[in-house]
Amino acid sequence: MEDILVGRVMTNDVMTVHPDTFVEEAASLLLDHGVGSLVVVDEDGRLEGILTSTDFVAIVAASKPKAQTTVERYMSTDVTTASAHDQITEVADRMIDLGVHHIPVVDDDGSVIGIVSTTDLTEYLSGLVPQRAV
């Protein structure tokens, strides 16, 4: 399994938002699409941050969601990324070490091309999802 690359297991259809997206809209996107994270990108598709369902738990716990609050206020900006050519074992180890469930996959310019989640890795290992072409 050492030679399996991230590009073969990542999800290509990444849900993205911009930093000025309202958190209410972001919450609706998470629920409507059944995803656990939204990747925050700039106008050129470059990674700015990530907003996860866990972030929403923190928002509610802090009781500070207000109308017209943007994603930028709550997104994580110290985002660990992967390349489509990274080995999945290395990425899985990073996810465990950092306690994260989603790692955006970026190209050499920092543009988002996919995302790897613990679900992607689990589905691959269970044989439910065939390898994708890189």
Stockholm file with secondary structure:
# STOCKHOLM 1.0

chainA/1-134         MEDILVGRVMTNDVMTVHPDTFVEEAASLLLDHGVGSLVVVDEDGRLEGILTSTDFVAIVAASKPKAQTTVERYMSTDVTTASAHDQITEVADRMIDLGVHHIPVVDDDGSVIGIVSTTDLTEYLSGLVPQRAV
#=GR chainA/1-134 SS CTTCBGGGTSBSSCCEECTTSBHHHHHHHHHHHTCSEEEEECTTSBEEEEEEHHHHHHHHHHTCCCTTCBGGGTCBCSCCCBCTTSBHHHHHHHHHHHTCSEEEEECTTSBEEEEEEHHHHHHHHHTSSCCCCC
#=GC SS_cons         CTTCBGGGTSBSSCCEECTTSBHHHHHHHHHHHTCSEEEEECTTSBEEEEEEHHHHHHHHHHTCCCTTCBGGGTCBCSCCCBCTTSBHHHHHHHHHHHTCSEEEEECTTSBEEEEEEHHHHHHHHHTSSCCCCC
//
